[in-house]
Amino acid sequence: MIAELVAEVGALWHERHQARLASRPRKRAVGAGAKHRLVFVDRVLAALVLSRTPVS
């Protein structure tokens, strides 16, 4: 189930991410920004966990 979600959303996320990067001029060199510590699959899992966690 998670693999299907990642397969479906992964390509769309990548396209959107690339479009967002290309939509404005760069302020820094390629690779100079913050590094992602989580891969895409881990980000999806974290988002699912956070969406199910009740806020007190």
All heavy atoms as atom14 arrays in JSON, in Angstrom:
{
  "sequence": "MIAELVAEVGALWHERHQARLASRPRKRAVGAGAKHRLVFVDRVLAALVLSRTPVS",
  "atom14_mask": [
    [1, 1, 1, 1, 1, 1, 1, 1, 0, 0, 0, 0, 0, 0],
    [1, 1, 1, 1, 1, 1, 1, 1, 0, 0, 0, 0, 0, 0],
    [1, 1, 1, 1, 1, 0, 0, 0, 0, 0, 0, 0, 0, 0],
    [1, 1, 1, 1, 1, 1, 1, 1, 1, 0, 0, 0, 0, 0],
    [1, 1, 1, 1, 1, 1, 1, 1, 0, 0, 0, 0, 0, 0],
    [1, 1, 1, 1, 1, 1, 1, 0, 0, 0, 0, 0, 0, 0],
    [1, 1, 1, 1, 1, 0, 0, 0, 0, 0, 0, 0, 0, 0],
    [1, 1, 1, 1, 1, 1, 1, 1, 1, 0, 0, 0, 0, 0],
    [1, 1, 1, 1, 1, 1, 1, 0, 0, 0, 0, 0, 0, 0],
    [1, 1, 1, 1, 0, 0, 0, 0, 0, 0, 0, 0, 0, 0],
    [1, 1, 1, 1, 1, 0, 0, 0, 0, 0, 0, 0, 0, 0],
    [1, 1, 1, 1, 1, 1, 1, 1, 0, 0, 0, 0, 0, 0],
    [1, 1, 1, 1, 1, 1, 1, 1, 1, 1, 1, 1, 1, 1],
    [1, 1, 1, 1, 1, 1, 1, 1, 1, 1, 0, 0, 0, 0],
    [1, 1, 1, 1, 1, 1, 1, 1, 1, 0, 0, 0, 0, 0],
    [1, 1, 1, 1, 1, 1, 1, 1, 1, 1, 1, 0, 0, 0],
    [1, 1, 1, 1, 1, 1, 1, 1, 1, 1, 0, 0, 0, 0],
    [1, 1, 1, 1, 1, 1, 1, 1, 1, 0, 0, 0, 0, 0],
    [1, 1, 1, 1, 1, 0, 0, 0, 0, 0, 0, 0, 0, 0],
    [1, 1, 1, 1, 1, 1, 1, 1, 1, 1, 1, 0, 0, 0],
    [1, 1, 1, 1, 1, 1, 1, 1, 0, 0, 0, 0, 0, 0],
    [1, 1, 1, 1, 1, 0, 0, 0, 0, 0, 0, 0, 0, 0],
    [1, 1, 1, 1, 1, 1, 0, 0, 0, 0, 0, 0, 0, 0],
    [1, 1, 1, 1, 1, 1, 1, 1, 1, 1, 1, 0, 0, 0],
    [1, 1, 1, 1, 1, 1, 1, 0, 0, 0, 0, 0, 0, 0],
    [1, 1, 1, 1, 1, 1, 1, 1, 1, 1, 1, 0, 0, 0],
    [1, 1, 1, 1, 1, 1, 1, 1, 1, 0, 0, 0, 0, 0],
    [1, 1, 1, 1, 1, 1, 1, 1, 1, 1, 1, 0, 0, 0],
    [1, 1, 1, 1, 1, 0, 0, 0, 0, 0, 0, 0, 0, 0],
    [1, 1, 1, 1, 1, 1, 1, 0, 0, 0, 0, 0, 0, 0],
    [1, 1, 1, 1, 0, 0, 0, 0, 0, 0, 0, 0, 0, 0],
    [1, 1, 1, 1, 1, 0, 0, 0, 0, 0, 0, 0, 0, 0],
    [1, 1, 1, 1, 0, 0, 0, 0, 0, 0, 0, 0, 0, 0],
    [1, 1, 1, 1, 1, 0, 0, 0, 0, 0, 0, 0, 0, 0],
    [1, 1, 1, 1, 1, 1, 1, 1, 1, 0, 0, 0, 0, 0],
    [1, 1, 1, 1, 1, 1, 1, 1, 1, 1, 0, 0, 0, 0],
    [1, 1, 1, 1, 1, 1, 1, 1, 1, 1, 1, 0, 0, 0],
    [1, 1, 1, 1, 1, 1, 1, 1, 0, 0, 0, 0, 0, 0],
    [1, 1, 1, 1, 1, 1, 1, 0, 0, 0, 0, 0, 0, 0],
    [1, 1, 1, 1, 1, 1, 1, 1, 1, 1, 1, 0, 0, 0],
    [1, 1, 1, 1, 1, 1, 1, 0, 0, 0, 0, 0, 0, 0],
    [1, 1, 1, 1, 1, 1, 1, 1, 0, 0, 0, 0, 0, 0],
    [1, 1, 1, 1, 1, 1, 1, 1, 1, 1, 1, 0, 0, 0],
    [1, 1, 1, 1, 1, 1, 1, 0, 0, 0, 0, 0, 0, 0],
    [1, 1, 1, 1, 1, 1, 1, 1, 0, 0, 0, 0, 0, 0],
    [1, 1, 1, 1, 1, 0, 0, 0, 0, 0, 0, 0, 0, 0],
    [1, 1, 1, 1, 1, 0, 0, 0, 0, 0, 0, 0, 0, 0],
    [1, 1, 1, 1, 1, 1, 1, 1, 0, 0, 0, 0, 0, 0],
    [1, 1, 1, 1, 1, 1, 1, 0, 0, 0, 0, 0, 0, 0],
    [1, 1, 1, 1, 1, 1, 1, 1, 0, 0, 0, 0, 0, 0],
    [1, 1, 1, 1, 1, 1, 0, 0, 0, 0, 0, 0, 0, 0],
    [1, 1, 1, 1, 1, 1, 1, 1, 1, 1, 1, 0, 0, 0],
    [1, 1, 1, 1, 1, 1, 1, 0, 0, 0, 0, 0, 0, 0],
    [1, 1, 1, 1, 1, 1, 1, 0, 0, 0, 0, 0, 0, 0],
    [1, 1, 1, 1, 1, 1, 1, 0, 0, 0, 0, 0, 0, 0],
    [1, 1, 1, 1, 1, 1, 0, 0, 0, 0, 0, 0, 0, 0]
  ],
  "atom14_positions": [
    [[0.82, -1.19, 0.0], [0.0, 0.0, 0.0], [0.87, 1.26, 0.0], [0.62, 2.18, -0.77], [-0.92, -0.01, 1.21], [-1.83, 1.15, 1.27], [-3.04, 0.86, 2.56], [-3.74, 2.43, 2.67], [0.0, 0.0, 0.0], [0.0, 0.0, 0.0], [0.0, 0.0, 0.0], [0.0, 0.0, 0.0], [0.0, 0.0, 0.0], [0.0, 0.0, 0.0]],
    [[1.88, 1.31, 0.84], [2.78, 2.46, 0.88], [3.56, 2.56, -0.43], [3.76, 3.65, -0.96], [3.75, 2.36, 2.08], [2.99, 2.34, 3.4], [4.76, 3.49, 2.06], [2.29, 3.63, 3.74], [0.0, 0.0, 0.0], [0.0, 0.0, 0.0], [0.0, 0.0, 0.0], [0.0, 0.0, 0.0], [0.0, 0.0, 0.0], [0.0, 0.0, 0.0]],
    [[3.99, 1.41, -0.96], [4.75, 1.41, -2.21], [3.9, 1.98, -3.35], [4.42, 2.71, -4.2], [5.21, 0.0, -2.55], [0.0, 0.0, 0.0], [0.0, 0.0, 0.0], [0.0, 0.0, 0.0], [0.0, 0.0, 0.0], [0.0, 0.0, 0.0], [0.0, 0.0, 0.0], [0.0, 0.0, 0.0], [0.0, 0.0, 0.0], [0.0, 0.0, 0.0]],
    [[2.62, 1.65, -3.37], [1.73, 2.19, -4.4], [1.59, 3.7, -4.26], [1.61, 4.43, -5.26], [0.35, 1.53, -4.31], [0.36, 0.06, -4.62], [-0.97, -0.6, -4.28], [-1.9, 0.1, -3.87], [-1.04, -1.83, -4.42], [0.0, 0.0, 0.0], [0.0, 0.0, 0.0], [0.0, 0.0, 0.0], [0.0, 0.0, 0.0], [0.0, 0.0, 0.0]],
    [[1.46, 4.17, -3.04], [1.34, 5.6, -2.78], [2.6, 6.34, -3.23], [2.54, 7.36, -3.91], [1.09, 5.86, -1.3], [1.03, 7.32, -0.88], [-0.18, 8.0, -1.51], [0.98, 7.44, 0.62], [0.0, 0.0, 0.0], [0.0, 0.0, 0.0], [0.0, 0.0, 0.0], [0.0, 0.0, 0.0], [0.0, 0.0, 0.0], [0.0, 0.0, 0.0]],
    [[3.75, 5.8, -2.88], [5.01, 6.42, -3.25], [5.18, 6.41, -4.77], [5.62, 7.4, -5.36], [6.19, 5.71, -2.55], [7.52, 6.15, -3.12], [6.13, 5.97, -1.06], [0.0, 0.0, 0.0], [0.0, 0.0, 0.0], [0.0, 0.0, 0.0], [0.0, 0.0, 0.0], [0.0, 0.0, 0.0], [0.0, 0.0, 0.0], [0.0, 0.0, 0.0]],
    [[4.81, 5.31, -5.42], [4.93, 5.23, -6.87], [4.03, 6.25, -7.56], [4.41, 6.87, -8.55], [4.59, 3.82, -7.35], [0.0, 0.0, 0.0], [0.0, 0.0, 0.0], [0.0, 0.0, 0.0], [0.0, 0.0, 0.0], [0.0, 0.0, 0.0], [0.0, 0.0, 0.0], [0.0, 0.0, 0.0], [0.0, 0.0, 0.0], [0.0, 0.0, 0.0]],
    [[2.84, 6.43, -7.02], [1.89, 7.35, -7.62], [2.27, 8.81, -7.37], [2.23, 9.64, -8.27], [0.49, 7.09, -7.05], [-0.59, 7.94, -7.65], [-1.95, 7.59, -7.11], [-2.14, 6.46, -6.62], [-2.83, 8.47, -7.16], [0.0, 0.0, 0.0], [0.0, 0.0, 0.0], [0.0, 0.0, 0.0], [0.0, 0.0, 0.0], [0.0, 0.0, 0.0]],
    [[2.64, 9.14, -6.16], [2.9, 10.51, -5.78], [4.34, 10.93, -6.08], [4.6, 12.11, -6.32], [2.58, 10.71, -4.28], [2.92, 12.11, -3.82], [1.13, 10.4, -4.03], [0.0, 0.0, 0.0], [0.0, 0.0, 0.0], [0.0, 0.0, 0.0], [0.0, 0.0, 0.0], [0.0, 0.0, 0.0], [0.0, 0.0, 0.0], [0.0, 0.0, 0.0]],
    [[5.27, 10.0, -6.09], [6.68, 10.32, -6.26], [7.0, 11.08, -7.53], [7.7, 12.09, -7.5], [0.0, 0.0, 0.0], [0.0, 0.0, 0.0], [0.0, 0.0, 0.0], [0.0, 0.0, 0.0], [0.0, 0.0, 0.0], [0.0, 0.0, 0.0], [0.0, 0.0, 0.0], [0.0, 0.0, 0.0], [0.0, 0.0, 0.0], [0.0, 0.0, 0.0]],
    [[6.47, 10.62, -8.64], [6.74, 11.28, -9.92], [6.12, 12.68, -9.94], [6.75, 13.63, -10.43], [6.2, 10.45, -11.07], [0.0, 0.0, 0.0], [0.0, 0.0, 0.0], [0.0, 0.0, 0.0], [0.0, 0.0, 0.0], [0.0, 0.0, 0.0], [0.0, 0.0, 0.0], [0.0, 0.0, 0.0], [0.0, 0.0, 0.0], [0.0, 0.0, 0.0]],
    [[4.91, 12.82, -9.42], [4.26, 14.13, -9.37], [5.03, 15.09, -8.48], [5.21, 16.26, -8.82], [2.82, 13.98, -8.87], [1.89, 13.18, -9.76], [0.56, 12.96, -9.05], [1.69, 13.88, -11.08], [0.0, 0.0, 0.0], [0.0, 0.0, 0.0], [0.0, 0.0, 0.0], [0.0, 0.0, 0.0], [0.0, 0.0, 0.0], [0.0, 0.0, 0.0]],
    [[5.5, 14.6, -7.33], [6.26, 15.44, -6.41], [7.55, 15.92, -7.07], [7.92, 17.09, -6.97], [6.57, 14.68, -5.12], [7.36, 15.5, -4.16], [6.88, 16.39, -3.24], [8.79, 15.54, -4.03], [7.92, 16.97, -2.55], [9.1, 16.46, -3.02], [9.82, 14.87, -4.67], [10.4, 16.72, -2.63], [11.12, 15.15, -4.29], [11.39, 16.06, -3.27]],
    [[8.23, 15.0, -7.76], [9.5, 15.34, -8.41], [9.29, 16.4, -9.49], [10.07, 17.37, -9.57], [10.14, 14.1, -9.0], [11.47, 14.36, -9.62], [12.59, 14.64, -8.88], [11.87, 14.41, -10.92], [13.62, 14.86, -9.69], [13.19, 14.72, -10.94], [0.0, 0.0, 0.0], [0.0, 0.0, 0.0], [0.0, 0.0, 0.0], [0.0, 0.0, 0.0]],
    [[8.25, 16.25, -10.3], [7.95, 17.24, -11.33], [7.65, 18.6, -10.72], [8.14, 19.63, -11.18], [6.76, 16.79, -12.17], [7.06, 15.64, -13.1], [5.82, 15.18, -13.85], [4.86, 15.96, -13.97], [5.83, 14.04, -14.3], [0.0, 0.0, 0.0], [0.0, 0.0, 0.0], [0.0, 0.0, 0.0], [0.0, 0.0, 0.0], [0.0, 0.0, 0.0]],
    [[6.85, 18.62, -9.67], [6.48, 19.87, -9.0], [7.71, 20.53, -8.37], [7.9, 21.74, -8.44], [5.42, 19.59, -7.94], [5.03, 20.76, -7.12], [4.21, 21.72, -7.92], [3.78, 22.8, -7.06], [3.73, 24.06, -7.42], [4.0, 24.4, -8.64], [3.36, 24.98, -6.57], [0.0, 0.0, 0.0], [0.0, 0.0, 0.0], [0.0, 0.0, 0.0]],
    [[8.57, 19.72, -7.77], [9.79, 20.21, -7.14], [10.71, 20.85, -8.19], [11.24, 21.95, -7.97], [10.5, 19.07, -6.42], [11.75, 19.46, -5.74], [11.77, 20.27, -4.63], [13.04, 19.15, -6.0], [13.02, 20.44, -4.23], [13.8, 19.78, -5.05], [0.0, 0.0, 0.0], [0.0, 0.0, 0.0], [0.0, 0.0, 0.0], [0.0, 0.0, 0.0]],
    [[10.89, 20.18, -9.32], [11.73, 20.71, -10.39], [11.14, 22.0, -10.97], [11.87, 22.95, -11.25], [11.93, 19.68, -11.49], [12.75, 18.48, -11.06], [14.13, 18.85, -10.57], [14.81, 19.7, -11.14], [14.57, 18.21, -9.49], [0.0, 0.0, 0.0], [0.0, 0.0, 0.0], [0.0, 0.0, 0.0], [0.0, 0.0, 0.0], [0.0, 0.0, 0.0]],
    [[9.81, 22.05, -11.11], [9.16, 23.25, -11.63], [9.34, 24.42, -10.66], [9.56, 25.56, -11.08], [7.68, 22.99, -11.87], [0.0, 0.0, 0.0], [0.0, 0.0, 0.0], [0.0, 0.0, 0.0], [0.0, 0.0, 0.0], [0.0, 0.0, 0.0], [0.0, 0.0, 0.0], [0.0, 0.0, 0.0], [0.0, 0.0, 0.0], [0.0, 0.0, 0.0]],
    [[9.25, 24.15, -9.37], [9.42, 25.19, -8.36], [10.85, 25.73, -8.38], [11.08, 26.93, -8.25], [9.06, 24.64, -6.99], [9.01, 25.7, -5.91], [8.47, 25.16, -4.61], [9.19, 23.98, -4.17], [8.59, 22.83, -3.83], [7.28, 22.72, -3.88], [9.3, 21.79, -3.45], [0.0, 0.0, 0.0], [0.0, 0.0, 0.0], [0.0, 0.0, 0.0]],
    [[11.82, 24.84, -8.57], [13.21, 25.27, -8.63], [13.49, 26.11, -9.88], [14.26, 27.07, -9.84], [14.15, 24.06, -8.63], [14.25, 23.28, -7.32], [15.14, 22.05, -7.52], [14.79, 24.15, -6.22], [0.0, 0.0, 0.0], [0.0, 0.0, 0.0], [0.0, 0.0, 0.0], [0.0, 0.0, 0.0], [0.0, 0.0, 0.0], [0.0, 0.0, 0.0]],
    [[12.85, 25.77, -10.98], [13.1, 26.47, -12.25], [12.3, 27.76, -12.38], [12.57, 28.57, -13.26], [12.78, 25.54, -13.41], [0.0, 0.0, 0.0], [0.0, 0.0, 0.0], [0.0, 0.0, 0.0], [0.0, 0.0, 0.0], [0.0, 0.0, 0.0], [0.0, 0.0, 0.0], [0.0, 0.0, 0.0], [0.0, 0.0, 0.0], [0.0, 0.0, 0.0]],
    [[11.33, 27.98, -11.51], [10.43, 29.12, -11.66], [11.05, 30.45, -11.24], [10.52, 31.5, -11.57], [9.15, 28.89, -10.86], [9.42, 28.92, -9.47], [0.0, 0.0, 0.0], [0.0, 0.0, 0.0], [0.0, 0.0, 0.0], [0.0, 0.0, 0.0], [0.0, 0.0, 0.0], [0.0, 0.0, 0.0], [0.0, 0.0, 0.0], [0.0, 0.0, 0.0]],
    [[12.15, 30.43, -10.53], [12.76, 31.68, -10.07], [14.27, 31.59, -10.26], [14.83, 30.5, -10.3], [12.43, 31.94, -8.61], [12.77, 30.8, -7.69], [12.26, 31.08, -6.28], [12.05, 29.9, -5.5], [12.98, 29.08, -5.07], [14.23, 29.27, -5.37], [12.68, 28.04, -4.34], [0.0, 0.0, 0.0], [0.0, 0.0, 0.0], [0.0, 0.0, 0.0]],
    [[14.92, 32.73, -10.39], [16.38, 32.71, -10.55], [17.07, 32.25, -9.26], [16.56, 32.48, -8.16], [16.75, 34.16, -10.86], [15.59, 34.97, -10.38], [14.38, 34.09, -10.42], [0.0, 0.0, 0.0], [0.0, 0.0, 0.0], [0.0, 0.0, 0.0], [0.0, 0.0, 0.0], [0.0, 0.0, 0.0], [0.0, 0.0, 0.0], [0.0, 0.0, 0.0]],
    [[18.19, 31.61, -9.42], [18.93, 31.1, -8.27], [19.64, 32.22, -7.52], [20.15, 33.15, -8.12], [19.98, 30.09, -8.72], [19.39, 28.81, -9.2], [20.52, 27.8, -9.38], [19.97, 26.49, -9.54], [19.67, 25.69, -8.52], [19.89, 26.08, -7.31], [19.16, 24.51, -8.74], [0.0, 0.0, 0.0], [0.0, 0.0, 0.0], [0.0, 0.0, 0.0]],
    [[19.69, 32.09, -6.21], [20.46, 33.0, -5.38], [21.81, 32.39, -5.0], [22.73, 33.08, -4.64], [19.69, 33.35, -4.1], [18.43, 34.14, -4.36], [17.75, 34.48, -3.07], [16.49, 35.29, -3.31], [15.78, 35.61, -2.08], [0.0, 0.0, 0.0], [0.0, 0.0, 0.0], [0.0, 0.0, 0.0], [0.0, 0.0, 0.0], [0.0, 0.0, 0.0]],
    [[21.86, 31.06, -5.06], [23.08, 30.34, -4.72], [23.4, 29.34, -5.81], [22.57, 29.02, -6.64], [22.91, 29.56, -3.41], [22.62, 30.43, -2.24], [22.54, 29.58, -1.01], [21.54, 30.17, -0.13], [20.98, 29.55, 0.87], [21.28, 28.32, 1.12], [20.1, 30.16, 1.62], [0.0, 0.0, 0.0], [0.0, 0.0, 0.0], [0.0, 0.0, 0.0]],
    [[24.59, 28.79, -5.76], [25.0, 27.78, -6.74], [24.23, 26.48, -6.51], [23.69, 26.24, -5.42], [26.5, 27.51, -6.61], [0.0, 0.0, 0.0], [0.0, 0.0, 0.0], [0.0, 0.0, 0.0], [0.0, 0.0, 0.0], [0.0, 0.0, 0.0], [0.0, 0.0, 0.0], [0.0, 0.0, 0.0], [0.0, 0.0, 0.0], [0.0, 0.0, 0.0]],
    [[24.18, 25.65, -7.53], [23.51, 24.35, -7.43], [24.19, 23.53, -6.34], [25.42, 23.43, -6.29], [23.59, 23.6, -8.78], [23.0, 22.2, -8.65], [22.86, 24.38, -9.85], [0.0, 0.0, 0.0], [0.0, 0.0, 0.0], [0.0, 0.0, 0.0], [0.0, 0.0, 0.0], [0.0, 0.0, 0.0], [0.0, 0.0, 0.0], [0.0, 0.0, 0.0]],
    [[23.4, 22.98, -5.43], [23.93, 22.16, -4.34], [24.37, 22.93, -3.11], [24.86, 22.35, -2.16], [0.0, 0.0, 0.0], [0.0, 0.0, 0.0], [0.0, 0.0, 0.0], [0.0, 0.0, 0.0], [0.0, 0.0, 0.0], [0.0, 0.0, 0.0], [0.0, 0.0, 0.0], [0.0, 0.0, 0.0], [0.0, 0.0, 0.0], [0.0, 0.0, 0.0]],
    [[24.19, 24.25, -3.1], [24.66, 25.06, -1.98], [23.65, 25.16, -0.85], [23.98, 25.59, 0.24], [25.01, 26.47, -2.46], [0.0, 0.0, 0.0], [0.0, 0.0, 0.0], [0.0, 0.0, 0.0], [0.0, 0.0, 0.0], [0.0, 0.0, 0.0], [0.0, 0.0, 0.0], [0.0, 0.0, 0.0], [0.0, 0.0, 0.0], [0.0, 0.0, 0.0]],
    [[22.42, 24.74, -1.08], [21.38, 24.86, -0.06], [21.43, 23.75, 0.96], [22.35, 22.93, 1.0], [0.0, 0.0, 0.0], [0.0, 0.0, 0.0], [0.0, 0.0, 0.0], [0.0, 0.0, 0.0], [0.0, 0.0, 0.0], [0.0, 0.0, 0.0], [0.0, 0.0, 0.0], [0.0, 0.0, 0.0], [0.0, 0.0, 0.0], [0.0, 0.0, 0.0]],
    [[20.4, 23.71, 1.8], [20.29, 22.68, 2.83], [20.14, 21.31, 2.19], [19.51, 21.15, 1.15], [19.1, 22.98, 3.73], [0.0, 0.0, 0.0], [0.0, 0.0, 0.0], [0.0, 0.0, 0.0], [0.0, 0.0, 0.0], [0.0, 0.0, 0.0], [0.0, 0.0, 0.0], [0.0, 0.0, 0.0], [0.0, 0.0, 0.0], [0.0, 0.0, 0.0]],
    [[20.71, 20.32, 2.82], [20.63, 18.94, 2.32], [19.44, 18.24, 2.97], [19.17, 18.41, 4.16], [21.91, 18.17, 2.66], [23.18, 18.83, 2.2], [23.24, 18.95, 0.69], [24.54, 19.54, 0.23], [24.45, 20.82, -0.37], [0.0, 0.0, 0.0], [0.0, 0.0, 0.0], [0.0, 0.0, 0.0], [0.0, 0.0, 0.0], [0.0, 0.0, 0.0]],
    [[18.72, 17.48, 2.17], [17.6, 16.71, 2.71], [18.15, 15.55, 3.53], [19.03, 14.82, 3.08], [16.73, 16.16, 1.59], [16.05, 17.22, 0.79], [15.16, 18.11, 1.33], [16.15, 17.55, -0.52], [14.72, 18.93, 0.42], [15.31, 18.62, -0.74], [0.0, 0.0, 0.0], [0.0, 0.0, 0.0], [0.0, 0.0, 0.0], [0.0, 0.0, 0.0]],
    [[17.65, 15.39, 4.72], [18.11, 14.3, 5.56], [17.24, 13.06, 5.39], [17.65, 11.97, 5.73], [18.11, 14.72, 7.02], [19.12, 15.81, 7.27], [19.14, 16.24, 8.69], [20.05, 17.38, 8.81], [20.7, 17.66, 9.89], [20.56, 16.95, 10.95], [21.51, 18.69, 9.9], [0.0, 0.0, 0.0], [0.0, 0.0, 0.0], [0.0, 0.0, 0.0]],
    [[16.03, 13.26, 4.87], [15.13, 12.15, 4.64], [14.89, 11.97, 3.14], [14.73, 12.95, 2.43], [13.76, 12.4, 5.3], [13.75, 12.54, 6.81], [12.36, 12.86, 7.3], [14.24, 11.27, 7.47], [0.0, 0.0, 0.0], [0.0, 0.0, 0.0], [0.0, 0.0, 0.0], [0.0, 0.0, 0.0], [0.0, 0.0, 0.0], [0.0, 0.0, 0.0]],
    [[14.89, 10.73, 2.68], [14.55, 10.47, 1.28], [13.05, 10.6, 1.13], [12.29, 10.69, 2.11], [15.04, 9.08, 0.84], [16.55, 9.01, 0.85], [14.44, 7.99, 1.68], [0.0, 0.0, 0.0], [0.0, 0.0, 0.0], [0.0, 0.0, 0.0], [0.0, 0.0, 0.0], [0.0, 0.0, 0.0], [0.0, 0.0, 0.0], [0.0, 0.0, 0.0]],
    [[12.55, 10.6, -0.09], [11.15, 10.86, -0.36], [10.23, 9.87, 0.37], [9.21, 10.26, 0.94], [10.87, 10.82, -1.86], [9.44, 11.06, -2.19], [8.89, 12.32, -2.04], [8.63, 10.03, -2.62], [7.56, 12.55, -2.32], [7.31, 10.25, -2.91], [6.77, 11.52, -2.77], [0.0, 0.0, 0.0], [0.0, 0.0, 0.0], [0.0, 0.0, 0.0]],
    [[10.58, 8.6, 0.37], [9.74, 7.59, 1.02], [9.61, 7.89, 2.51], [8.52, 7.81, 3.09], [10.32, 6.18, 0.81], [9.52, 5.13, 1.56], [10.37, 5.84, -0.67], [0.0, 0.0, 0.0], [0.0, 0.0, 0.0], [0.0, 0.0, 0.0], [0.0, 0.0, 0.0], [0.0, 0.0, 0.0], [0.0, 0.0, 0.0], [0.0, 0.0, 0.0]],
    [[10.7, 8.27, 3.15], [10.67, 8.61, 4.57], [9.83, 9.85, 4.83], [9.15, 9.95, 5.84], [12.08, 8.81, 5.11], [12.89, 7.53, 5.11], [12.28, 6.44, 5.12], [14.13, 7.62, 5.1], [0.0, 0.0, 0.0], [0.0, 0.0, 0.0], [0.0, 0.0, 0.0], [0.0, 0.0, 0.0], [0.0, 0.0, 0.0], [0.0, 0.0, 0.0]],
    [[9.87, 10.81, 3.9], [9.05, 12.01, 4.05], [7.57, 11.67, 3.99], [6.76, 12.22, 4.74], [9.37, 13.01, 2.94], [10.69, 13.67, 3.1], [10.93, 14.54, 1.9], [12.13, 15.31, 2.1], [12.32, 16.49, 1.58], [11.42, 17.04, 0.82], [13.43, 17.12, 1.81], [0.0, 0.0, 0.0], [0.0, 0.0, 0.0], [0.0, 0.0, 0.0]],
    [[7.2, 10.76, 3.07], [5.8, 10.34, 2.96], [5.36, 9.67, 4.24], [4.28, 9.96, 4.77], [5.6, 9.4, 1.75], [4.22, 8.77, 1.76], [5.82, 10.16, 0.45], [0.0, 0.0, 0.0], [0.0, 0.0, 0.0], [0.0, 0.0, 0.0], [0.0, 0.0, 0.0], [0.0, 0.0, 0.0], [0.0, 0.0, 0.0], [0.0, 0.0, 0.0]],
    [[6.17, 8.77, 4.77], [5.82, 8.08, 6.01], [5.69, 9.06, 7.17], [4.77, 8.95, 7.98], [6.86, 7.0, 6.33], [6.87, 5.8, 5.39], [8.03, 4.89, 5.71], [5.56, 5.05, 5.44], [0.0, 0.0, 0.0], [0.0, 0.0, 0.0], [0.0, 0.0, 0.0], [0.0, 0.0, 0.0], [0.0, 0.0, 0.0], [0.0, 0.0, 0.0]],
    [[6.6, 10.01, 7.26], [6.53, 11.0, 8.34], [5.26, 11.84, 8.22], [4.6, 12.14, 9.22], [7.76, 11.9, 8.31], [0.0, 0.0, 0.0], [0.0, 0.0, 0.0], [0.0, 0.0, 0.0], [0.0, 0.0, 0.0], [0.0, 0.0, 0.0], [0.0, 0.0, 0.0], [0.0, 0.0, 0.0], [0.0, 0.0, 0.0], [0.0, 0.0, 0.0]],
    [[4.9, 12.22, 7.0], [3.68, 13.01, 6.79], [2.44, 12.2, 7.19], [1.51, 12.75, 7.8], [3.57, 13.45, 5.34], [0.0, 0.0, 0.0], [0.0, 0.0, 0.0], [0.0, 0.0, 0.0], [0.0, 0.0, 0.0], [0.0, 0.0, 0.0], [0.0, 0.0, 0.0], [0.0, 0.0, 0.0], [0.0, 0.0, 0.0], [0.0, 0.0, 0.0]],
    [[2.43, 10.91, 6.87], [1.29, 10.07, 7.24], [1.19, 9.92, 8.76], [0.09, 9.99, 9.32], [1.41, 8.7, 6.59], [1.22, 8.68, 5.07], [1.53, 7.3, 4.53], [-0.18, 9.11, 4.7], [0.0, 0.0, 0.0], [0.0, 0.0, 0.0], [0.0, 0.0, 0.0], [0.0, 0.0, 0.0], [0.0, 0.0, 0.0], [0.0, 0.0, 0.0]],
    [[2.31, 9.75, 9.42], [2.31, 9.61, 10.88], [1.84, 10.91, 11.52], [1.01, 10.91, 12.43], [3.71, 9.21, 11.4], [3.8, 9.36, 12.89], [4.02, 7.79, 10.99], [0.0, 0.0, 0.0], [0.0, 0.0, 0.0], [0.0, 0.0, 0.0], [0.0, 0.0, 0.0], [0.0, 0.0, 0.0], [0.0, 0.0, 0.0], [0.0, 0.0, 0.0]],
    [[2.36, 12.03, 11.05], [1.97, 13.32, 11.62], [0.5, 13.63, 11.37], [-0.16, 14.25, 12.21], [2.84, 14.44, 11.05], [4.27, 14.45, 11.57], [5.08, 15.5, 10.83], [4.31, 14.72, 13.05], [0.0, 0.0, 0.0], [0.0, 0.0, 0.0], [0.0, 0.0, 0.0], [0.0, 0.0, 0.0], [0.0, 0.0, 0.0], [0.0, 0.0, 0.0]],
    [[-0.02, 13.2, 10.23], [-1.44, 13.47, 9.95], [-2.36, 12.64, 10.84], [-3.51, 13.01, 11.05], [-1.74, 13.21, 8.48], [-1.7, 11.83, 8.19], [0.0, 0.0, 0.0], [0.0, 0.0, 0.0], [0.0, 0.0, 0.0], [0.0, 0.0, 0.0], [0.0, 0.0, 0.0], [0.0, 0.0, 0.0], [0.0, 0.0, 0.0], [0.0, 0.0, 0.0]],
    [[-1.87, 11.53, 11.36], [-2.68, 10.65, 12.22], [-2.46, 10.93, 13.7], [-3.17, 10.4, 14.54], [-2.36, 9.19, 11.93], [-2.69, 8.73, 10.54], [-4.16, 8.66, 10.3], [-4.72, 7.67, 11.21], [-5.99, 7.41, 11.36], [-6.86, 8.06, 10.66], [-6.41, 6.52, 12.19], [0.0, 0.0, 0.0], [0.0, 0.0, 0.0], [0.0, 0.0, 0.0]],
    [[-1.49, 11.75, 14.03], [-1.2, 12.05, 15.43], [-2.12, 13.15, 15.93], [-2.18, 14.23, 15.36], [0.27, 12.51, 15.58], [1.12, 11.51, 15.02], [0.63, 12.73, 17.03], [0.0, 0.0, 0.0], [0.0, 0.0, 0.0], [0.0, 0.0, 0.0], [0.0, 0.0, 0.0], [0.0, 0.0, 0.0], [0.0, 0.0, 0.0], [0.0, 0.0, 0.0]],
    [[-2.86, 12.87, 17.02], [-3.77, 13.91, 17.54], [-2.99, 15.06, 18.17], [-1.95, 14.88, 18.79], [-4.58, 13.18, 18.61], [-3.81, 11.95, 18.95], [-2.94, 11.63, 17.76], [0.0, 0.0, 0.0], [0.0, 0.0, 0.0], [0.0, 0.0, 0.0], [0.0, 0.0, 0.0], [0.0, 0.0, 0.0], [0.0, 0.0, 0.0], [0.0, 0.0, 0.0]],
    [[-3.5, 16.25, 17.97], [-2.9, 17.45, 18.54], [-3.61, 17.75, 19.85], [-4.83, 17.81, 19.92], [-3.05, 18.65, 17.57], [-2.46, 19.9, 18.19], [-2.4, 18.32, 16.24], [0.0, 0.0, 0.0], [0.0, 0.0, 0.0], [0.0, 0.0, 0.0], [0.0, 0.0, 0.0], [0.0, 0.0, 0.0], [0.0, 0.0, 0.0], [0.0, 0.0, 0.0]],
    [[-2.83, 17.94, 20.9], [-3.47, 18.2, 22.2], [-3.45, 19.65, 22.56], [-2.91, 20.49, 21.97], [-2.78, 17.41, 23.29], [-1.4, 17.5, 23.22], [0.0, 0.0, 0.0], [0.0, 0.0, 0.0], [0.0, 0.0, 0.0], [0.0, 0.0, 0.0], [0.0, 0.0, 0.0], [0.0, 0.0, 0.0], [0.0, 0.0, 0.0], [0.0, 0.0, 0.0]]
  ]
}
